[in-house]
Amino acid sequence: MIPKFLFKNTFLLFVLLVFSCGNSTQSSQKLKVESQKSEISILDSARTDENLIKEKTILLGADNSAKYLPLLKNKKTGIVTNQTGILSNGTHLVDYLTEQKVEVTKIFAPEHGFRGTADAGEHVANGKDSKTGLPIISLYGNNKKPKPEQLAGIEVMIFDIQDVGARFYTYISTLHYVMEACAEQNIPLLVLDRPNPNIDIVDGPILEEEFKSFVGMHKIPVLHGMTIGEYAKMINGEKWLEKGIQCKLTVIPCENYTRNMSYSLPVKPSPNLPNDQAINLYASLCFFEGTNVSVGRGTEKQFQIYGSPYLSKNDFSFIPKPNEGAKDPLYNGKECFGEDLTEIEKVNRLELNWLLKAYNETTDKSKFFNSFFTKLAGTKKLQQQFESGISEKEIRASWQEGLSKFKEMRKKYLIYE
């Protein structure tokens, strides 16, 4: 027989043990729940991060296949493109469309050719794509605009080329002629849009009508700050095609893209624009093409350096030699003195200081400019301003009225915020 005091203590001990076990079980369950909550929280966080990444990843027009493949179904398709016409995964558009059983009949190639290796201004012959066997028609030289017989049988045309936002970069001139030819033949045109790496810059003199050429076809500034899709809308909307005709235009836009985003090109848009630095400096340094100064063609720093044998000798020099995209560069084999701009920060305007510096250093200024300079500038005024010795500030002030009118005009064609 157990004494009463022992019974009571034993009972208390039992209760305490049960209570302790219960608490332990509850604590264990609580810990398990908290752990599960933590795991769910981590997964939710991961999903959120993934969504944020997706939101920030630019989707190219070429990636937006759901928007353009239905428009190509059972239709004979022509494509205007080059080496830049790739999807984000690196697949070329021509290869992708053939995989999707789209009936591609012809490839049309701009300056530098379908593979983008020809020199600036070099004649590119018609040919055949070695991979697909498709005929390639060059839209450069004497055949800048597709002829009716070249478009025969085509029911829809695609334009997919990477632009860099400068008036004298000829891909937008090719766009103009393709739009015009499509309008005349009543062929719908799809422009697969791509970001403009210089979209935040609108600057430079406005082209004057009398100086219209293949390196400047429209009354716009040197840097227009538009994507190629927006630019196509402007060509159509302003009725800049011959006789004011308009083409049946559809722009397949980029997604997750805004005007304040930077964009690094995955491939060279042309042989002498090898990297982001060159693309950023291109518009500013291209004016040297209308002078006796080299922009580094025939080196590995094209459009990142400038110089000539006639500038003051200093610590920086280079010797141009033939390479891809420059078979016979200016001052081939001669030492050129100038400036290395490879390490400078990104420019956010059309820079004139390098051009002014080179002009002022040149002893015989009558030999500095050539006839191409006026075509690049789109006006005679810029050369006259240099020769008259007015300041850079005054030159810039002379552009402002034209820039304000252009910015107002282009508003209705902008796609991206």
GURO-238367 format. One record per atom (N, C-alpha, C): x, y negated, z. Coordinates in steps of 0.02 Angstrom, whole numbers, padded with zeros to 5 digits, always signed. Atoms other than C-alpha are relative to their C-alpha. Layout:
BEGIN
XYZ...
! end
This chain:
BEGIN
+00043+00060+00000+00000+00000+00000+00045-00062+00000-00041+00061+00007+00070-00171-00054-00026-00053+00047+00021+00053-00046+00068-00308+00077-00030-00058-00041+00036+00054+00035-00047-00457+00035+00047-00054-00027-00044+00056+00022+00095-00585+00026+00040+00021-00061-00037-00025+00059+00189-00472-00095-00045+00003-00061+00049-00004+00054+00033-00446-00199-00010-00070-00032+00011+00068+00025+00004-00633-00212+00061-00024-00041-00061+00023+00035+00186-00666-00260+00009+00037-00067-00006-00040+00061+00183-00523-00384-00049-00026-00053+00051+00027+00046+00023-00592-00461+00022-00067-00031-00026+00066+00023+00100-00766-00472+00056+00010-00052-00056-00015+00046+00254-00694-00554-00026+00023-00067+00031-00026+00061+00145-00602-00680-00030-00057-00042+00031+00058+00034+00049-00761-00721+00053-00044-00032-00054+00042+00025+00210-00858-00741+00033+00031-00062-00029-00035+00057+00280-00724-00856-00044-00006-00062+00048+00005+00056+00123-00724-00964-00001-00070-00028+00001+00071+00021+00119-00914-00968+00064-00018-00039-00065+00013+00032+00304-00918-01014+00002+00031-00069+00001-00034+00064+00279-00790-01151-00046-00037-00049+00047+00038+00042+00130-00887-01215+00032-00063-00027-00033+00061+00021+00229-01047-01217+00054+00014-00052-00054-00019+00046+00373-00957-01302-00029+00015-00069+00032-00016+00063+00254-00889-01434-00024-00063-00036+00024+00063+00028+00175-01060-01457+00057-00042-00027-00058+00038+00022+00346-01141-01466+00028+00028-00065-00026-00033+00060+00401-01012-01593-00044-00017-00060+00046+00015+00054+00244-01041-01695+00005-00073-00021-00007+00071+00014+00264-01229-01678+00063-00014-00040-00064+00008+00035+00445-01216-01733-00006+00023-00073+00009-00028+00066+00392-01109-01880-00040-00049-00044+00041+00049+00036+00258-01235-01930+00041-00061-00019-00043+00058+00012+00381-01379-01912+00050+00014-00056-00048-00021+00051+00506-01282-02016-00033+00001-00069+00036-00002+00063+00375-01252-02150-00015-00070-00026+00013+00070+00019+00327-01435-02146+00062-00032-00029-00064+00028+00022+00509-01479-02165+00017+00023-00071-00013-00028+00066+00527-01361-02313-00045-00033-00052+00047+00032+00046+00370-01435-02393+00021-00072-00014-00023+00069+00007+00436-01610-02360+00060-00005-00047-00059-00001+00043+00601-01565-02442-00020+00012-00073+00023-00015+00068+00511-01490-02593-00035-00060-00030+00034+00060+00024+00398-01643-02606+00049-00054-00019-00052+00050+00014+00551-01753-02596+00036+00015-00064-00035-00022+00060+00636-01651-02730-00042-00014-00062+00046+00013+00056+00481-01663-02840-00003-00074-00015+00002+00072+00009+00473-01850-02811+00063-00025-00035-00063+00019+00032+00657-01869-02856+00000+00021-00073+00002-00025+00069+00628-01762-03010-00044-00045-00043+00045+00044+00036+00481-01871-03061+00032-00068-00014-00035+00063+00009+00585-02027-03033+00052+00005-00056-00050-00011+00053+00722-01954-03143-00034+00002-00068+00037-00005+00063+00593-01912-03276-00023-00070-00022+00024+00067+00016+00523-02089-03265+00056-00044-00027-00056+00042+00020+00695-02163-03288+00035+00025-00062-00032-00028+00059+00748-02048-03430-00035-00026-00062+00030+00027+00061+00720-02134-03597-00017+00056-00048+00022-00049+00050+00619-02028-03717-00001-00035-00067-00006+00031+00066+00665-02071-03896-00063+00013-00042+00056-00012+00046+00537-02087-04035+00005+00070-00030-00010-00067+00029+00613-01929-04110-00018+00055+00049+00019-00049-00051+00580-01839-03945-00076+00007+00006+00073+00002-00007+00394-01885-03954-00034+00040-00056+00024-00040+00056+00354-01742-04072-00075+00009+00000+00072-00009-00003+00176-01725-04010-00037-00056-00035+00032+00058+00032+00141-01896-04084+00011-00003-00076-00012+00005+00072+00216-01870-04256-00007+00066-00039+00007-00064+00037+00211-01683-04299-00069+00008-00031+00066-00006+00031+00021-01686-04326-00007-00042-00063+00004+00044+00058+00047-01828-04452+00039+00028-00060-00042-00030+00053+00168-01718-04552-00028+00067-00024+00026-00067+00015+00064-01559-04557-00025+00005-00072+00019-00015+00069+00047-01488-04733+00015-00058-00048-00016+00057+00043+00128-01645-04807+00074+00002-00021-00069+00004+00025+00283-01661-04915+00032-00063+00029-00029+00053-00041+00400-01768-04811+00069-00020-00023-00067+00027+00013+00547-01881-04851+00027-00030+00064-00030+00026-00061+00670-01936-04717+00057-00048-00017-00055+00047+00005+00780-02091-04709+00038+00004+00066-00036-00011-00062+00915-02051-04583+00075+00007-00013-00073-00014+00005+01100-02023-04547+00020+00039+00062-00025-00039-00057+01208-01949-04409-00032-00020+00067+00031+00024-00063+01114-02052-04277-00070+00028+00010+00068-00025-00004+00948-01966-04313-00005+00065+00038+00001-00061-00042+00958-01843-04169-00050-00008+00057+00041-00001-00060+00842-01792-04028+00046-00004+00061-00040+00006-00061+00899-01812-03847+00040+00063+00015-00036-00062-00012+00953-01629-03845+00056+00012-00051-00055-00004+00048+01075-01661-03989-00019+00031-00066+00022-00030+00063+00972-01575-04125-00015-00055-00051+00015+00051+00051+00967-01672-04288-00073+00006-00021+00071+00002+00019+00793-01725-04342-00015+00044-00060+00010-00041+00060+00811-01641-04512-00003+00074+00020-00001-00070-00022+00855-01475-04429-00062+00016+00041+00059-00012-00043+00715-01494-04301-00063+00007-00042+00060-00002+00040+00583-01529-04432-00004+00063-00042+00001-00062+00039+00634-01382-04540-00016+00060+00045+00017-00053-00048+00626-01271-04385-00075+00000+00016+00072+00006-00014+00449-01336-04356-00043+00011-00062+00035-00017+00063+00403-01285-04534-00030-00061-00035+00019+00059+00037+00382-01465-04591+00031+00004-00070-00024-00005+00068+00400-01473-04780+00041-00062-00019-00045+00055+00017+00549-01590-04795+00025+00011-00071-00018-00008+00070+00586-01623-04978+00064-00038-00019-00058+00041+00017+00720-01760-04981+00026-00036+00061-00032+00042-00051+00844-01851-04870+00026-00063-00035-00026+00064+00026+00881-02036-04902+00050-00027+00051-00054+00020-00046+01044-02102-04828+00019-00073-00011-00018+00070+00005+01094-02283-04789+00076-00009-00012-00073+00013+00004+01267-02367-04794+00036+00049+00046-00043-00049-00035+01405-02247-04733-00021+00072-00012+00019-00067+00019+01307-02097-04797-00038+00039+00054+00040-00042-00045+01207-01955-04717+00040+00020+00061-00041-00020-00057+01352-01901-04607+00036-00059+00033-00026+00060-00031+01406-02081-04572+00075-00007+00001-00073+00002+00000+01589-02065-04623+00030-00046-00053-00026+00042+00055+01603-02180-04775+00019-00069+00025-00022+00068-00017+01693-02348-04766-00057-00049-00009+00047+00054+00011+01595-02509-04753+00006-00022-00073+00000+00021+00070+01544-02555-04930+00018+00054-00050-00021-00054+00045+01603-02388-05002-00060+00030-00035+00054-00032+00038+01497-02314-05140-00008+00073+00024+00015-00069-00022+01412-02154-05081-00044+00032-00054+00037-00033+00054+01354-02034-05217-00056+00043+00029+00052-00047-00019+01196-01931-05212+00031+00069+00007-00029-00066-00011+01223-01753-05156-00051+00049+00027+00042-00052-00029+01155-01603-05063+00025+00016+00070-00019-00018-00069+01153-01562-04877+00021+00073+00002-00028-00068+00000+01263-01409-04852-00039+00047+00045+00035-00043-00048+01158-01345-04706-00069+00020-00024+00069-00014+00018+00981-01360-04773-00010+00008-00075+00007-00002+00073+01013-01373-04960-00043-00055-00027+00044+00054+00022+00904-01529-04967+00039-00052-00039-00034+00053+00038+00946-01663-05096+00007-00063+00043-00012+00062-00036+01022-01823-05024+00005-00057-00051+00000+00058+00044+00987-01990-05109+00030-00059+00038-00032+00057-00032+01101-02136-05066-00039-00064-00011+00033+00066+00004+01017-02302-05027+00051-00055+00012-00052+00050-00006+01173-02405-05047+00031-00010-00069-00028+00014+00066+01268-02484-05191-00054-00028-00045+00049+00025+00048+01157-02506-05343-00070+00026+00012+00065-00031-00013+01013-02406-05269-00021-00012+00073+00017+00016-00070+00967-02497-05108-00073+00014+00016+00072-00011-00009+00781-02471-05135-00020+00064-00036+00021-00063+00032+00704-02299-05169-00041-00014-00064+00036+00009+00063+00644-02288-05349-00064+00042+00000+00062-00038+00002+00467-02228-05390+00011+00074-00016-00013-00070+00018+00536-02069-05470+00033+00038+00058-00031-00032-00058+00638-02035-05312-00051+00015+00055+00052-00010-00050+00480-02046-05208-00056+00045-00026+00053-00041+00030+00375-01940-05326-00012+00063+00040+00019-00061-00038+00282-01802-05232+00003-00009+00075-00004+00010-00073+00322-01872-05059-00066-00029+00026+00065+00021-00027+00163-01891-04955+00007-00041+00064-00013+00039-00060+00240-01966-04798+00076-00008+00008-00072+00014-00007+00408-02047-04759+00014-00014+00074-00024+00013-00068+00505-02050-04594+00063-00042-00003-00061+00040-00007+00633-02181-04545+00026+00010+00071-00029-00011-00066+00748-02132-04402+00075-00014-00002-00070+00021+00000+00911-02230-04389+00012-00045+00061-00019+00041-00058+00998-02308-04238+00027-00068-00023-00023+00068+00015+01017-02497-04251+00039-00028+00059-00037+00031-00056+01128-02613-04146-00021-00072+00013+00029+00064-00017+01025-02772-04150+00031-00061-00033-00032+00057+00033+01130-02881-04268-00029-00008-00071+00031+00013+00064+01059-02965-04423+00040+00029-00059-00040-00022+00057+01205-02915-04534+00017+00074+00002-00008-00073-00001+01203-02731-04483-00051+00028-00049+00042-00008+00059+01131-02663-04645-00057+00051+00006+00054-00049-00006+01017-02528-04577-00069-00033+00000+00066+00034+00001+00877-02656-04553-00016-00025-00070+00012+00018+00071+00901-02710-04735-00026+00061-00038+00026-00062+00029+00878-02529-04786-00072+00012+00021+00069-00006-00025+00722-02526-04677-00047-00042-00043+00041+00045+00041+00653-02675-04774-00016+00031-00068+00011-00027+00067+00678-02592-04943-00040+00065+00001+00040-00061-00006+00607-02426-04885-00074-00017+00011+00069+00022-00012+00452-02514-04818-00032-00026-00064+00026+00029+00062+00433-02608-04982-00016+00055-00051+00011-00055+00048+00451-02450-05088-00061+00042+00020+00057-00039-00025+00327-02356-04978-00065-00037-00011+00061+00040+00010+00202-02499-04988-00021+00001-00073+00015+00000+00072+00214-02503-05178-00027+00067-00024+00022-00067+00020+00188-02314-05190-00055+00027+00045+00054-00020-00046+00054-02309-05053+00018+00061+00041-00024-00056-00041+00158-02190-04947+00004-00024+00073-00005+00020-00071+00134-02199-04756+00072+00008+00025-00067-00002-00028+00294-02234-04658-00003+00006+00075-00006-00008-00072+00332-02171-04484+00070-00023+00021-00064+00021-00028+00470-02263-04391+00007+00029+00070-00012-00029-00066+00539-02161-04246+00047-00048+00037-00036+00055-00032+00596-02295-04126+00058+00024+00044-00059-00013-00042+00762-02302-04033+00017-00065+00036-00019+00060-00038+00828-02421-03899+00052-00042-00038-00050+00045+00027+00929-02573-03951+00051-00013+00056-00049+00009-00053+01093-02576-03851+00015-00074+00015-00008+00072-00012+01094-02767-03868-00068-00035+00004+00069+00026+00000+00908-02792-03836-00009-00062+00043+00006+00057-00044+00939-02923-03702+00031-00064-00028-00033+00059+00030+01026-03044-03822-00038-00024-00062+00029+00034+00059+00937-03165-03940+00041-00064-00008-00047+00056+00004+01066-03288-04005+00027-00008-00071-00033+00014+00063+01149-03370-04154-00042-00042-00047+00036+00041+00048+01100-03476-04304-00053+00041-00037+00052-00032+00040+00940-03435-04400+00021+00000-00073-00017-00005+00071+00968-03374-04578-00043-00047-00041+00035+00043+00046+00921-03499-04712-00015+00037-00065+00024-00039+00057+00824-03434-04863+00050+00005-00057-00046+00000+00057+00956-03482-04992+00060+00046+00009-00058-00043-00014+01086-03371-04907-00021+00072+00014+00025-00069-00007+00981-03213-04908+00044+00048-00039-00040-00052+00033+01083-03056-04948-00012+00066+00037+00009-00065-00032+01097-02873-04899+00026-00001+00072-00023+00006-00069+01188-02929-04740-00040-00054+00038+00044+00048-00033+01046-03048-04697-00060-00013-00044+00058+00004+00045+00873-03031-04773-00056-00044+00026+00058+00035-00029+00759-03124-04653+00022-00059+00042-00014+00061-00038+00749-03290-04563-00003+00014+00075-00006-00019-00070+00806-03224-04395+00069-00019+00025-00067+00014-00026+00954-03259-04279+00048+00059-00010-00050-00053+00007+01116-03158-04283-00017+00059+00045+00022-00052-00046+01058-03060-04130-00074-00009+00014+00072+00009-00002+00871-03028-04134-00034+00029+00061+00028-00026-00062+00842-02929-03973-00063+00043-00009+00059-00042+00012+00717-02805-04048+00023+00071-00017-00013-00068+00023+00710-02617-04073-00017+00003-00074+00013-00006+00072+00701-02555-04251-00075+00009-00014+00072-00006+00007+00517-02511-04224-00034-00068+00005+00027+00068-00007+00477-02687-04165+00017-00041-00061-00021+00037+00059+00576-02756-04311-00042+00018-00061+00043-00022+00055+00475-02651-04434-00068-00033+00004+00065+00034-00011+00315-02722-04359+00004-00073-00022-00008+00071+00018+00383-02898-04384+00005-00009-00076-00005+00003+00073+00431-02866-04566-00070+00005-00031+00068-00010+00026+00254-02804-04598-00045-00058+00017+00045+00052-00024+00165-02934-04493+00013-00068-00031-00018+00065+00030+00259-03083-04565-00003+00001-00076+00007-00008+00073+00231-03016-04742+00065-00019-00037-00065+00014+00029+00417-03022-04783+00015+00045-00060-00011-00043+00059+00402-02883-04914-00020-00038-00063+00013+00032+00064+00394-02929-05098-00074-00013-00011+00069+00022+00015+00235-03026-05142-00046+00007+00061+00041-00002-00061+00177-03013-04961-00036+00065+00012+00034-00065-00010+00126-02830-04975+00019+00027+00069-00014-00032-00065+00117-02725-04816-00003+00075-00008-00001-00073+00004+00156-02543-04789-00042+00031+00055+00038-00037-00050+00054-02413-04695+00049+00024+00053-00053-00011-00050+00166-02419-04542-00027+00029+00064+00012-00027-00067+00161-02311-04386+00066+00003+00037-00060-00003-00041+00291-02338-04251-00011+00050+00056+00001-00048-00055+00322-02190-04136+00047-00028+00054-00042+00037-00047+00384-02282-03980+00042+00045+00046-00036-00034-00055+00512-02234-03849-00045-00002+00062+00035+00001-00063+00443-02191-03678+00049-00010+00057-00041+00015-00060+00509-02244-03506+00055-00050-00016-00051+00048+00022+00602-02387-03592-00025-00071+00012+00016+00071-00009+00603-02571-03543+00058-00042-00026-00050+00044+00030+00699-02721-03607+00060-00015+00045-00057+00012-00045+00810-02731-03453+00043+00062+00011-00039-00062-00007+00878-02554-03475+00062-00002-00045-00059-00008+00042+01054-02523-03536-00006+00067-00036+00004-00062+00039+01076-02388-03668+00066+00014-00033-00063-00021+00029+01233-02295-03717-00013+00047-00058+00014-00041+00059+01230-02223-03893+00037+00067+00004-00031-00066-00004+01263-02034-03900+00048+00015-00057-00046-00009+00057+01348-02045-04070+00017-00069-00029-00019+00063+00032+01439-02180-04168-00052-00019-00053+00049+00019+00051+01312-02279-04270+00032-00011-00068-00038+00006+00062+01447-02310-04401+00074+00010+00018-00068-00021-00015+01632-02265-04418+00041-00049+00041-00040+00050-00034+01699-02429-04349-00033-00030+00062+00029+00017-00065+01587-02442-04196+00006+00061+00045-00014-00063-00034+01667-02306-04089-00028+00006+00071+00021-00004-00070+01598-02351-03916-00044-00059+00019+00045+00053-00024+01485-02462-03810+00031-00069-00004-00034+00065+00000+01615-02600-03799-00001-00030-00070+00000+00023+00069+01630-02613-03988-00070-00022-00022+00070+00016+00018+01440-02613-04008-00021-00066+00032+00017+00062-00034+01424-02754-03881+00035-00060-00032-00039+00054+00028+01561-02859-03963-00009-00009-00075+00005-00002+00073+01513-02818-04142-00025-00066-00031+00029+00061+00030+01403-02970-04179+00047-00059+00005-00045+00057-00010+01530-03092-04108+00063+00006-00043-00063-00009+00037+01683-03017-04193-00011+00010-00075+00013-00012+00071+01599-02977-04359+00011-00062-00042-00014+00062+00037+01618-03160-04408+00071-00001-00028-00069-00003+00025+01804-03123-04427+00004+00033-00068+00001-00032+00066+01757-03017-04579-00005-00052-00056+00003+00054+00049+01727-03184-04666+00058-00048+00006-00061+00040-00009+01901-03247-04622+00062+00041-00020-00062-00038+00014+02084-03195-04643+00025+00036+00062-00018-00034-00063+02083-03111-04471-00030+00071+00001+00022-00070-00005+02071-02922-04443-00039+00011+00065+00037-00019-00061+01945-02848-04320+00020+00070+00023-00025-00064-00024+02049-02692-04293-00019+00060-00042+00011-00057+00045+01991-02586-04440+00069+00030-00015-00064-00033+00009+02127-02457-04464+00038+00011+00065-00026-00017-00067+02156-02438-04276-00053+00040+00036+00050-00036-00040+02065-02346-04137-00040-00049+00044+00034+00051-00040+02001-02511-04064-00040-00048-00044+00039+00041+00046+01888-02572-04203-00051-00042+00038+00047+00047-00030+01785-02725-04153+00009-00007+00076-00018+00013-00069+01874-02733-03986+00065-00040+00004-00061+00040+00005+02029-02824-04045-00006-00044-00062-00004+00039+00062+02068-02958-04173+00072-00027-00007-00067+00027+00010+02227-03027-04251+00018-00005-00074-00025+00005+00068+02325-03070-04407+00074-00018+00003-00070+00019+00002+02505-03098-04462+00010-00076+00005-00004+00073+00003+02464-03285-04468-00019-00034+00066+00014+00029-00065+02415-03309-04286+00063-00001+00042-00060+00009-00043+02537-03358-04148+00023+00067+00028-00027-00062-00029+02652-03217-04093-00008-00002+00076+00008-00006-00073+02614-03155-03917+00014+00071+00021-00016-00066-00027+02625-03000-03809-00043+00056-00031+00044-00052+00028+02483-02911-03901+00005-00001-00077+00000-00007+00073+02498-02847-04078-00024+00070-00019+00020-00066+00026+02435-02702-04186+00017+00003-00074-00015-00011+00070+02473-02626-04355-00054+00045-00030+00053-00041+00030+02322-02567-04457+00029+00053-00046-00019-00056+00044+02340-02399-04544-00064+00035-00022+00061-00033+00024+02215-02299-04648-00025+00053+00049+00032-00051-00041+02092-02194-04547-00072+00008-00023+00070-00011+00019+01912-02133-04554-00038-00065+00004+00038+00062+00001+01804-02278-04605+00040-00060-00023-00043+00055+00024+01952-02385-04663+00058+00029-00040-00052-00032+00042+02047-02306-04806+00054-00049-00022-00049+00051+00017+02132-02470-04849-00015-00063+00041+00019+00055-00044+02115-02588-04699+00037-00065-00016-00032+00065+00007+02155-02773-04703+00067+00000+00037-00068+00002-00027+02342-02800-04672+00028+00070+00015-00025-00069-00005+02379-02616-04696+00076+00001+00007-00072-00006-00011+02552-02584-04621+00034-00063+00025-00030+00063-00022+02579-02763-04564-00017-00014+00074+00012+00015-00071+02597-02822-04384-00046-00061+00007+00049+00053-00011+02450-02927-04326+00003-00022+00073-00001+00027-00068+02452-03041-04173-00069-00029+00015+00066+00024-00018+02294-03082-04079-00017+00013+00072+00024-00009-00068+02196-03026-03928-00035+00068+00008+00031-00064-00018+02141-02863-03845-00058-00014+00046+00061+00014-00039+01961-02872-03781-00030+00062+00031+00028-00064-00021+01940-02691-03729-00020+00001+00074+00013-00002-00072+01937-02731-03542-00047-00055+00024+00043+00055-00023+01822-02883-03540-00069+00027+00018+00067-00019-00020+01649-02874-03460-00048-00008-00059+00050+00004+00053+01494-02853-03567-00020-00072-00013+00022+00067+00017+01448-03012-03660-00075-00001-00007+00073+00005+00003+01269-03074-03652-00023-00056-00046+00018+00050+00050+01271-03198-03796+00045+00010-00061-00045+00000+00058+01349-03226-03967+00060-00043+00018-00060+00037-00021+01527-03275-03920+00035-00032-00060-00035+00035+00053+01616-03406-04025+00072-00017+00019-00065+00024-00024+01771-03438-03918+00059+00033-00034-00055-00035+00034+01879-03305-04003+00009-00026-00071-00002+00026+00068+01835-03369-04175+00029-00071+00000-00026+00068-00005+01869-03549-04123+00074+00000+00016-00070-00005-00019+02033-03499-04043+00044+00019-00060-00038-00022+00059+02093-03408-04200+00002-00056-00052+00002+00054+00049+02038-03553-04311+00049-00056+00020-00043+00054-00024+02129-03681-04204+00074+00019-00003-00069-00023+00003+02288-03574-04204+00027+00005-00072-00020-00009+00069+02290-03557-04393+00029-00064-00028-00035+00060+00026+02415-03677-04473-00035-00026-00063+00033+00020+00062+02337-03677-04647-00074+00018+00004+00070-00014-00012+02153-03690-04604-00041+00007-00065+00035-00007+00064+02104-03699-04788-00005+00073-00022+00000-00071+00018+02141-03512-04799-00035+00044+00052+00030-00039-00054+02048-03460-04642-00066+00032-00021+00066-00026+00020+01870-03441-04711+00001+00027-00071+00013-00022+00068+01816-03341-04863-00075-00004-00013+00070+00010+00019+01650-03339-04956-00048+00044+00039+00043-00047-00037+01583-03194-04853-00024-00030+00066+00017+00029-00065+01579-03302-04696-00070-00032-00002+00066+00033+00005+01427-03401-04757-00056+00052-00002+00051-00053+00001+01332-03239-04793-00012+00027+00070+00007-00025-00068+01368-03177-04617-00036-00051+00045+00030+00052-00042+01320-03343-04537-00072-00014-00022+00067+00015+00025+01166-03361-04649-00011-00074-00010+00003+00073+00008+01205-03547-04664+00069-00027-00013-00064+00033+00010+01343-03665-04720+00021-00041+00061-00011+00046-00056+01326-03766-04561+00053+00024+00048-00047-00024-00050+01429-03653-04449+00072-00013-00020-00068+00015+00024+01586-03666-04555+00013-00075+00001-00008+00073-00001+01558-03853-04574+00010-00026+00071-00008+00020-00069+01542-03869-04385+00070+00015+00026-00069-00018-00018+01707-03778-04360+00049-00051-00029-00046+00044+00035+01793-03887-04489-00003-00072+00024+00007+00069-00024+01724-04048-04416+00025-00008+00071-00030+00002-00067+01793-04002-04245-00048-00014+00057+00046+00011-00055+01633-04016-04143+00006+00057+00051-00010-00047-00054+01626-03923-03978-00047+00060-00006+00043-00060-00002+01555-03750-03947-00068-00017+00029+00063+00020-00032+01423-03829-03836-00047-00034-00050+00041+00034+00050+01364-03939-03979-00024+00049-00053+00020-00051+00049+01362-03791-04099-00059+00039+00027+00054-00038-00031+01253-03692-03978-00064-00041+00004+00059+00043-00006+01137-03839-03953-00038-00004-00067+00031+00005+00067+01105-03844-04141-00042+00062-00016+00039-00061+00013+01032-03667-04133-00066+00001+00038+00053-00010-00049+00906-03695-03994-00071-00007-00028+00068+00009+00027+00756-03759-04092-00021+00062-00040+00015-00060+00040+00766-03613-04214-00011+00061+00043+00007-00057-00045+00788-03487-04073-00066-00001+00036+00065+00006-00035+00636-03553-03980-00058+00020-00044+00054-00017+00048+00526-03538-04135+00001+00075-00014-00004-00072+00013+00590-03362-04169-00027+00040+00058+00023-00037-00059+00560-03302-03991-00076-00003+00007+00073+00007-00003+00382-03369-03998-00033+00044-00053+00028-00039+00056+00350-03287-04167+00003+00075+00014-00010-00072-00007+00417-03116-04117-00041+00031+00057+00036-00025-00059+00311-03101-03957-00052+00052-00018+00056-00044+00017+00166-03017-04046+00022+00067-00028-00025-00063+00027+00278-02879-04113+00038+00042+00051-00038-00037-00051+00362-02826-03951-00041+00057+00028+00033-00061-00026+00320-02652-03889+00015+00010+00074-00025-00017-00068+00419-02644-03726+00000-00061+00045+00001+00055-00048+00402-02749-03570+00070-00024+00015
! end
